[in-house]
Amino acid sequence: MTVELIKQISAEVFKTMLLASGPVLLVSLLVGVLISFIQAITQLQEFTITFVPKIIAVFLCLLFFMPWITNVLLDFTRNIINNIPAYIK
């Protein structure tokens, strides 16, 4: 294994990780900011209010994006397994 190959695999790992977790993290961030904005406007500072909408939003996001996330992870896994002979040279 060369340094370039390790860099390439590492870059692919980070890209796959961001693609797989990105939609869920983005939805959670947006819902959190929206709820915080509403709390700031209404001056209702209850910390537990943000959890239920975030949990529901993350669940719906996972339900909606799970086929795409699965395809991203399967493509990455197939790529790694198919390239094993090239990696051991």
Secondary structure, DSSP 8 states (H G I E B T S, - for coil): --HHHHHHHHHHHHHHHHHHHHHHHHHHHHHHHHHHHHHHHHT---GGGGHHHHHHHHHHHHHHHHHHHHHHHHHHHHHHHHTHHHHT-
